[in-house]
Amino acid sequence: MKTKYQLLAYSFYSIFIITVGCAEKAQLNITTEDPANNDSNQLVKSIPIEPTAFYHIANPENTNGSLTFLDAEAHPEVSNLKTNLIVSNVTFNSIGGVINNSNIAVYFDPLQSQWGILNLNGNPIKNGTRFSVMIPGSRGYDARMTTTNAEDGDVIHIPQYFLENIGTPQTARLIVTPVYELGSSISPATISIRRDSDTSDVWRIRKENGGNISSNEKYNIYIASSSQYDTFPSDRNQSAGISGSVETTKTISILKSGDIGVNGIPFFTLDTTVSEGFENLSLYLSIGLVPASINVRERSNADIENTGLRIHHLSVH
């Protein structure tokens, strides 16, 4: 049973989404202490805690309108405001899975002391909608970023100490989830990550509707350690996707039957580094069971133009 507070929160949210505009550029900052200067963190670094992943399925007991709450009894971490949850839309098409026609964010309800998943366009979350959820652990790098007014308003900063775990910024594999808090800025646009060119070391967040990053937006970011890369086939690596400018496809294949990681719980972020223009697509993860596969599709089942899209993906067991 949801509280009157929550219902009021939903009303506030609906008004908020309508009134959000594009503000001046804002910088995404990550503030963290260097584990190299902390003995206890050194121990965590040498004996990493693996990420925990699970599927959340919306039902009448955990869902109210555009918000569905995660199971705090099964996963106590979702009761902690500081947990930087990573979430992706997902469906099992081979068994008639529900497709969620919305981009999403994570939302922490201060009265329930619990994280939930929010449809950013305000549409109700259908019964049976499935999401993949990750609690980061310590093998990779995770942080919550808040935008501030600055010259490079869309830049993601990778801590210097973590570069030894990924090689170079160019090879970083990033998974990003928007965060909604009462009073924070957000929009229902598709979010992607990109670099200015294939030789650039700077990663940026951009909105695929062409809007600017606003002040006080929040994002959870997860950067996989290179030790997690062995779950991906070398021929596809982080840049599974399509390139060129002629052909179209309905499915971007990430992992196929026989690939290590195909039976894991998947997460993804769109990489538009070499795509042509804005790609305001409504993408979701499509899971095939027989044969096993992990794919990315467009929610309306429309063709995805072959314009150099890349997918950063992570499969967690």
TORKOL-4160 file (C-alpha; in steps of 0.2 Angstrom, whole numbers, padded with zeros to 4 digits, m for minus):
317
<pt num="1" X="0000" Y="0000" Z="0000"/>
<pt num="2" X="0007" Y="0017" Z="m0005"/>
<pt num="3" X="0006" Y="0032" Z="0006"/>
<pt num="4" X="m0002" Y="0049" Z="0003"/>
<pt num="5" X="0015" Y="0056" Z="0002"/>
<pt num="6" X="0020" Y="0045" Z="m0013"/>
<pt num="7" X="0004" Y="0050" Z="m0022"/>
<pt num="8" X="0008" Y="0068" Z="m0019"/>
<pt num="9" X="0026" Y="0065" Z="m0025"/>
<pt num="10" X="0019" Y="0057" Z="m0041"/>
<pt num="11" X="0009" Y="0073" Z="m0044"/>
<pt num="12" X="0024" Y="0084" Z="m0041"/>
<pt num="13" X="0034" Y="0073" Z="m0053"/>
<pt num="14" X="0022" Y="0075" Z="m0067"/>
<pt num="15" X="0022" Y="0094" Z="m0065"/>
<pt num="16" X="0041" Y="0094" Z="m0064"/>
<pt num="17" X="0043" Y="0084" Z="m0080"/>
<pt num="18" X="0032" Y="0097" Z="m0090"/>
<pt num="19" X="0042" Y="0112" Z="m0083"/>
<pt num="20" X="0060" Y="0106" Z="m0085"/>
<pt num="21" X="0069" Y="0116" Z="m0098"/>
<pt num="22" X="0087" Y="0117" Z="m0105"/>
<pt num="23" X="0099" Y="0126" Z="m0094"/>
<pt num="24" X="0117" Y="0132" Z="m0097"/>
<pt num="25" X="0130" Y="0119" Z="m0098"/>
<pt num="26" X="0134" Y="0110" Z="m0081"/>
<pt num="27" X="0149" Y="0100" Z="m0076"/>
<pt num="28" X="0148" Y="0082" Z="m0070"/>
<pt num="29" X="0159" Y="0080" Z="m0055"/>
<pt num="30" X="0165" Y="0064" Z="m0046"/>
<pt num="31" X="0172" Y="0068" Z="m0029"/>
<pt num="32" X="0181" Y="0053" Z="m0021"/>
<pt num="33" X="0196" Y="0049" Z="m0010"/>
<pt num="34" X="0210" Y="0040" Z="m0018"/>
<pt num="35" X="0210" Y="0022" Z="m0011"/>
<pt num="36" X="0228" Y="0022" Z="m0012"/>
<pt num="37" X="0229" Y="0033" Z="0003"/>
<pt num="38" X="0217" Y="0022" Z="0014"/>
<pt num="39" X="0223" Y="0006" Z="0021"/>
<pt num="40" X="0205" Y="m0001" Z="0023"/>
<pt num="41" X="0201" Y="0003" Z="0005"/>
<pt num="42" X="0217" Y="m0005" Z="m0001"/>
<pt num="43" X="0210" Y="m0021" Z="0007"/>
<pt num="44" X="0194" Y="m0019" Z="m0003"/>
<pt num="45" X="0204" Y="m0016" Z="m0019"/>
<pt num="46" X="0214" Y="m0032" Z="m0017"/>
<pt num="47" X="0199" Y="m0042" Z="m0012"/>
<pt num="48" X="0185" Y="m0035" Z="m0023"/>
<pt num="49" X="0167" Y="m0037" Z="m0019"/>
<pt num="50" X="0158" Y="m0044" Z="m0034"/>
<pt num="51" X="0143" Y="m0034" Z="m0041"/>
<pt num="52" X="0126" Y="m0041" Z="m0037"/>
<pt num="53" X="0113" Y="m0042" Z="m0050"/>
<pt num="54" X="0094" Y="m0047" Z="m0051"/>
<pt num="55" X="0079" Y="m0045" Z="m0061"/>
<pt num="56" X="0065" Y="m0034" Z="m0054"/>
<pt num="57" X="0047" Y="m0038" Z="m0060"/>
<pt num="58" X="0033" Y="m0025" Z="m0057"/>
<pt num="59" X="0017" Y="m0032" Z="m0050"/>
<pt num="60" X="0002" Y="m0024" Z="m0041"/>
<pt num="61" X="0010" Y="m0026" Z="m0024"/>
<pt num="62" X="0026" Y="m0016" Z="m0028"/>
<pt num="63" X="0020" Y="m0004" Z="m0041"/>
<pt num="64" X="0010" Y="0012" Z="m0041"/>
<pt num="65" X="0008" Y="0022" Z="m0057"/>
<pt num="66" X="0025" Y="0026" Z="m0064"/>
<pt num="67" X="0035" Y="0020" Z="m0049"/>
<pt num="68" X="0039" Y="0002" Z="m0044"/>
<pt num="69" X="0049" Y="m0001" Z="m0028"/>
<pt num="70" X="0063" Y="m0014" Z="m0026"/>
<pt num="71" X="0063" Y="m0028" Z="m0014"/>
<pt num="72" X="0072" Y="m0022" Z="0002"/>
<pt num="73" X="0069" Y="m0039" Z="0011"/>
<pt num="74" X="0078" Y="m0048" Z="m0002"/>
<pt num="75" X="0091" Y="m0034" Z="m0006"/>
<pt num="76" X="0094" Y="m0023" Z="0010"/>
<pt num="77" X="0106" Y="m0012" Z="0000"/>
<pt num="78" X="0091" Y="m0004" Z="m0009"/>
<pt num="79" X="0086" Y="0004" Z="0008"/>
<pt num="80" X="0102" Y="0014" Z="0008"/>
<pt num="81" X="0102" Y="0031" Z="0000"/>
<pt num="82" X="0121" Y="0029" Z="m0004"/>
<pt num="83" X="0119" Y="0013" Z="m0015"/>
<pt num="84" X="0122" Y="0018" Z="m0033"/>
<pt num="85" X="0110" Y="0007" Z="m0042"/>
<pt num="86" X="0112" Y="0003" Z="m0060"/>
<pt num="87" X="0096" Y="m0001" Z="m0070"/>
<pt num="88" X="0091" Y="m0006" Z="m0088"/>
<pt num="89" X="0075" Y="m0009" Z="m0097"/>
<pt num="90" X="0074" Y="m0028" Z="m0101"/>
<pt num="91" X="0061" Y="m0040" Z="m0108"/>
<pt num="92" X="0061" Y="m0059" Z="m0112"/>
<pt num="93" X="0053" Y="m0058" Z="m0130"/>
<pt num="94" X="0053" Y="m0076" Z="m0132"/>
<pt num="95" X="0040" Y="m0079" Z="m0118"/>
<pt num="96" X="0030" Y="m0064" Z="m0122"/>
<pt num="97" X="0039" Y="m0051" Z="m0111"/>
<pt num="98" X="0031" Y="m0034" Z="m0107"/>
<pt num="99" X="0040" Y="m0020" Z="m0116"/>
<pt num="100" X="0042" Y="m0004" Z="m0105"/>
<pt num="101" X="0039" Y="0011" Z="m0117"/>
<pt num="102" X="0049" Y="0024" Z="m0107"/>
<pt num="103" X="0066" Y="0029" Z="m0102"/>
<pt num="104" X="0069" Y="0026" Z="m0083"/>
<pt num="105" X="0078" Y="0033" Z="m0068"/>
<pt num="106" X="0080" Y="0027" Z="m0050"/>
<pt num="107" X="0071" Y="0036" Z="m0036"/>
<pt num="108" X="0074" Y="0035" Z="m0017"/>
<pt num="109" X="0058" Y="0038" Z="m0007"/>
<pt num="110" X="0063" Y="0046" Z="0009"/>
<pt num="111" X="0048" Y="0040" Z="0019"/>
<pt num="112" X="0049" Y="0022" Z="0013"/>
<pt num="113" X="0068" Y="0023" Z="0014"/>
<pt num="114" X="0068" Y="0013" Z="m0002"/>
<pt num="115" X="0074" Y="0014" Z="m0020"/>
<pt num="116" X="0062" Y="0012" Z="m0034"/>
<pt num="117" X="0062" Y="0013" Z="m0053"/>
<pt num="118" X="0053" Y="0028" Z="m0061"/>
<pt num="119" X="0046" Y="0030" Z="m0079"/>
<pt num="120" X="0052" Y="0047" Z="m0084"/>
<pt num="121" X="0038" Y="0051" Z="m0096"/>
<pt num="122" X="0025" Y="0048" Z="m0082"/>
<pt num="123" X="0018" Y="0032" Z="m0090"/>
<pt num="124" X="0011" Y="0019" Z="m0079"/>
<pt num="125" X="0023" Y="0004" Z="m0077"/>
<pt num="126" X="0014" Y="m0012" Z="m0083"/>
<pt num="127" X="0011" Y="m0027" Z="m0073"/>
<pt num="128" X="0025" Y="m0040" Z="m0078"/>
<pt num="129" X="0038" Y="m0026" Z="m0083"/>
<pt num="130" X="0055" Y="m0032" Z="m0080"/>
<pt num="131" X="0071" Y="m0023" Z="m0076"/>
<pt num="132" X="0089" Y="m0028" Z="m0073"/>
<pt num="133" X="0096" Y="m0021" Z="m0057"/>
<pt num="134" X="0114" Y="m0020" Z="m0051"/>
<pt num="135" X="0121" Y="m0017" Z="m0034"/>
<pt num="136" X="0139" Y="m0012" Z="m0039"/>
<pt num="137" X="0151" Y="m0020" Z="m0026"/>
<pt num="138" X="0169" Y="m0014" Z="m0027"/>
<pt num="139" X="0177" Y="m0023" Z="m0042"/>
<pt num="140" X="0172" Y="m0008" Z="m0054"/>
<pt num="141" X="0171" Y="0010" Z="m0050"/>
<pt num="142" X="0154" Y="0018" Z="m0045"/>
<pt num="143" X="0149" Y="0035" Z="m0041"/>
<pt num="144" X="0134" Y="0047" Z="m0040"/>
<pt num="145" X="0137" Y="0063" Z="m0051"/>
<pt num="146" X="0128" Y="0079" Z="m0049"/>
<pt num="147" X="0129" Y="0092" Z="m0062"/>
<pt num="148" X="0135" Y="0110" Z="m0058"/>
<pt num="149" X="0137" Y="0125" Z="m0069"/>
<pt num="150" X="0154" Y="0124" Z="m0078"/>
<pt num="151" X="0162" Y="0126" Z="m0095"/>
<pt num="152" X="0162" Y="0107" Z="m0099"/>
<pt num="153" X="0145" Y="0103" Z="m0093"/>
<pt num="154" X="0144" Y="0086" Z="m0100"/>
<pt num="155" X="0161" Y="0078" Z="m0095"/>
<pt num="156" X="0163" Y="0062" Z="m0085"/>
<pt num="157" X="0178" Y="0062" Z="m0075"/>
<pt num="158" X="0187" Y="0045" Z="m0072"/>
<pt num="159" X="0197" Y="0045" Z="m0056"/>
<pt num="160" X="0216" Y="0044" Z="m0060"/>
<pt num="161" X="0218" Y="0029" Z="m0048"/>
<pt num="162" X="0206" Y="0019" Z="m0057"/>
<pt num="163" X="0214" Y="0021" Z="m0074"/>
<pt num="164" X="0226" Y="0006" Z="m0070"/>
<pt num="165" X="0211" Y="m0005" Z="m0069"/>
<pt num="166" X="0205" Y="0000" Z="m0087"/>
<pt num="167" X="0220" Y="0004" Z="m0097"/>
<pt num="168" X="0215" Y="0021" Z="m0105"/>
<pt num="169" X="0200" Y="0031" Z="m0104"/>
<pt num="170" X="0196" Y="0027" Z="m0122"/>
<pt num="171" X="0194" Y="0008" Z="m0117"/>
<pt num="172" X="0183" Y="0012" Z="m0103"/>
<pt num="173" X="0166" Y="0003" Z="m0102"/>
<pt num="174" X="0153" Y="0014" Z="m0094"/>
<pt num="175" X="0135" Y="0011" Z="m0088"/>
<pt num="176" X="0125" Y="0026" Z="m0084"/>
<pt num="177" X="0108" Y="0027" Z="m0075"/>
<pt num="178" X="0099" Y="0044" Z="m0072"/>
<pt num="179" X="0094" Y="0048" Z="m0054"/>
<pt num="180" X="0078" Y="0057" Z="m0049"/>
<pt num="181" X="0077" Y="0066" Z="m0032"/>
<pt num="182" X="0063" Y="0079" Z="m0027"/>
<pt num="183" X="0070" Y="0095" Z="m0033"/>
<pt num="184" X="0083" Y="0088" Z="m0045"/>
<pt num="185" X="0083" Y="0092" Z="m0064"/>
<pt num="186" X="0079" Y="0078" Z="m0076"/>
<pt num="187" X="0071" Y="0075" Z="m0093"/>
<pt num="188" X="0063" Y="0060" Z="m0101"/>
<pt num="189" X="0076" Y="0061" Z="m0116"/>
<pt num="190" X="0087" Y="0046" Z="m0120"/>
<pt num="191" X="0104" Y="0047" Z="m0113"/>
<pt num="192" X="0120" Y="0042" Z="m0122"/>
<pt num="193" X="0139" Y="0043" Z="m0119"/>
<pt num="194" X="0151" Y="0049" Z="m0132"/>
<pt num="195" X="0168" Y="0055" Z="m0135"/>
<pt num="196" X="0172" Y="0070" Z="m0147"/>
<pt num="197" X="0181" Y="0057" Z="m0158"/>
<pt num="198" X="0188" Y="0040" Z="m0157"/>
<pt num="199" X="0205" Y="0047" Z="m0152"/>
<pt num="200" X="0198" Y="0058" Z="m0138"/>
<pt num="201" X="0201" Y="0053" Z="m0119"/>
<pt num="202" X="0186" Y="0063" Z="m0114"/>
<pt num="203" X="0169" Y="0055" Z="m0111"/>
<pt num="204" X="0153" Y="0065" Z="m0111"/>
<pt num="205" X="0135" Y="0063" Z="m0107"/>
<pt num="206" X="0122" Y="0069" Z="m0119"/>
<pt num="207" X="0104" Y="0070" Z="m0122"/>
<pt num="208" X="0098" Y="0062" Z="m0138"/>
<pt num="209" X="0084" Y="0075" Z="m0140"/>
<pt num="210" X="0097" Y="0088" Z="m0143"/>
<pt num="211" X="0094" Y="0096" Z="m0126"/>
<pt num="212" X="0108" Y="0103" Z="m0114"/>
<pt num="213" X="0113" Y="0095" Z="m0098"/>
<pt num="214" X="0105" Y="0105" Z="m0085"/>
<pt num="215" X="0111" Y="0110" Z="m0068"/>
<pt num="216" X="0108" Y="0098" Z="m0053"/>
<pt num="217" X="0105" Y="0083" Z="m0064"/>
<pt num="218" X="0111" Y="0067" Z="m0055"/>
<pt num="219" X="0118" Y="0051" Z="m0063"/>
<pt num="220" X="0124" Y="0034" Z="m0056"/>
<pt num="221" X="0139" Y="0028" Z="m0066"/>
<pt num="222" X="0148" Y="0012" Z="m0066"/>
<pt num="223" X="0164" Y="0009" Z="m0074"/>
<pt num="224" X="0169" Y="m0009" Z="m0076"/>
<pt num="225" X="0186" Y="m0015" Z="m0072"/>
<pt num="226" X="0196" Y="m0024" Z="m0086"/>
<pt num="227" X="0195" Y="m0039" Z="m0075"/>
<pt num="228" X="0176" Y="m0040" Z="m0079"/>
<pt num="229" X="0179" Y="m0039" Z="m0098"/>
<pt num="230" X="0182" Y="m0058" Z="m0099"/>
<pt num="231" X="0163" Y="m0060" Z="m0100"/>
<pt num="232" X="0163" Y="m0053" Z="m0118"/>
<pt num="233" X="0168" Y="m0061" Z="m0134"/>
<pt num="234" X="0184" Y="m0052" Z="m0141"/>
<pt num="235" X="0176" Y="m0050" Z="m0158"/>
<pt num="236" X="0162" Y="m0038" Z="m0151"/>
<pt num="237" X="0170" Y="m0031" Z="m0135"/>
<pt num="238" X="0162" Y="m0015" Z="m0129"/>
<pt num="239" X="0158" Y="m0008" Z="m0146"/>
<pt num="240" X="0145" Y="m0021" Z="m0151"/>
<pt num="241" X="0134" Y="m0012" Z="m0163"/>
<pt num="242" X="0132" Y="m0006" Z="m0180"/>
<pt num="243" X="0142" Y="0005" Z="m0192"/>
<pt num="244" X="0141" Y="0013" Z="m0209"/>
<pt num="245" X="0126" Y="0023" Z="m0216"/>
<pt num="246" X="0116" Y="0012" Z="m0228"/>
<pt num="247" X="0109" Y="m0004" Z="m0220"/>
<pt num="248" X="0096" Y="m0005" Z="m0206"/>
<pt num="249" X="0093" Y="m0018" Z="m0193"/>
<pt num="250" X="0080" Y="m0022" Z="m0180"/>
<pt num="251" X="0092" Y="m0030" Z="m0168"/>
<pt num="252" X="0109" Y="m0026" Z="m0162"/>
<pt num="253" X="0117" Y="m0042" Z="m0156"/>
<pt num="254" X="0127" Y="m0041" Z="m0140"/>
<pt num="255" X="0130" Y="m0059" Z="m0134"/>
<pt num="256" X="0125" Y="m0075" Z="m0143"/>
<pt num="257" X="0123" Y="m0093" Z="m0138"/>
<pt num="258" X="0139" Y="m0100" Z="m0133"/>
<pt num="259" X="0147" Y="m0084" Z="m0128"/>
<pt num="260" X="0153" Y="m0082" Z="m0110"/>
<pt num="261" X="0141" Y="m0071" Z="m0101"/>
<pt num="262" X="0126" Y="m0074" Z="m0112"/>
<pt num="263" X="0117" Y="m0081" Z="m0097"/>
<pt num="264" X="0121" Y="m0067" Z="m0085"/>
<pt num="265" X="0110" Y="m0052" Z="m0081"/>
<pt num="266" X="0114" Y="m0038" Z="m0094"/>
<pt num="267" X="0116" Y="m0019" Z="m0093"/>
<pt num="268" X="0119" Y="m0007" Z="m0107"/>
<pt num="269" X="0122" Y="0011" Z="m0111"/>
<pt num="270" X="0121" Y="0019" Z="m0129"/>
<pt num="271" X="0138" Y="0025" Z="m0136"/>
<pt num="272" X="0136" Y="0038" Z="m0150"/>
<pt num="273" X="0154" Y="0043" Z="m0152"/>
<pt num="274" X="0154" Y="0039" Z="m0171"/>
<pt num="275" X="0135" Y="0040" Z="m0174"/>
<pt num="276" X="0128" Y="0052" Z="m0187"/>
<pt num="277" X="0118" Y="0066" Z="m0178"/>
<pt num="278" X="0107" Y="0063" Z="m0163"/>
<pt num="279" X="0099" Y="0045" Z="m0160"/>
<pt num="280" X="0084" Y="0048" Z="m0150"/>
<pt num="281" X="0080" Y="0030" Z="m0149"/>
<pt num="282" X="0069" Y="0020" Z="m0136"/>
<pt num="283" X="0081" Y="0005" Z="m0134"/>
<pt num="284" X="0079" Y="m0010" Z="m0122"/>
<pt num="285" X="0087" Y="m0026" Z="m0119"/>
<pt num="286" X="0079" Y="m0041" Z="m0127"/>
<pt num="287" X="0083" Y="m0058" Z="m0120"/>
<pt num="288" X="0082" Y="m0074" Z="m0130"/>
<pt num="289" X="0081" Y="m0091" Z="m0121"/>
<pt num="290" X="0082" Y="m0104" Z="m0135"/>
<pt num="291" X="0094" Y="m0101" Z="m0141"/>
<pt num="292" X="0102" Y="m0090" Z="m0128"/>
<pt num="293" X="0105" Y="m0072" Z="m0133"/>
<pt num="294" X="0106" Y="m0054" Z="m0127"/>
<pt num="295" X="0101" Y="m0041" Z="m0140"/>
<pt num="296" X="0096" Y="m0022" Z="m0141"/>
<pt num="297" X="0080" Y="m0017" Z="m0149"/>
<pt num="298" X="0069" Y="m0002" Z="m0152"/>
<pt num="299" X="0053" Y="m0002" Z="m0142"/>
<pt num="300" X="0042" Y="0002" Z="m0156"/>
<pt num="301" X="0050" Y="m0013" Z="m0166"/>
<pt num="302" X="0056" Y="0000" Z="m0179"/>
<pt num="303" X="0072" Y="m0002" Z="m0189"/>
<pt num="304" X="0088" Y="0005" Z="m0181"/>
<pt num="305" X="0098" Y="0014" Z="m0194"/>
<pt num="306" X="0115" Y="0008" Z="m0197"/>
<pt num="307" X="0124" Y="0024" Z="m0191"/>
<pt num="308" X="0138" Y="0019" Z="m0181"/>
<pt num="309" X="0129" Y="0015" Z="m0165"/>
<pt num="310" X="0139" Y="0007" Z="m0151"/>
<pt num="311" X="0133" Y="m0002" Z="m0135"/>
<pt num="312" X="0143" Y="m0002" Z="m0119"/>
<pt num="313" X="0137" Y="m0018" Z="m0110"/>
<pt num="314" X="0140" Y="m0028" Z="m0094"/>
<pt num="315" X="0134" Y="m0045" Z="m0090"/>
<pt num="316" X="0133" Y="m0050" Z="m0072"/>
<pt num="317" X="0131" Y="m0067" Z="m0064"/>
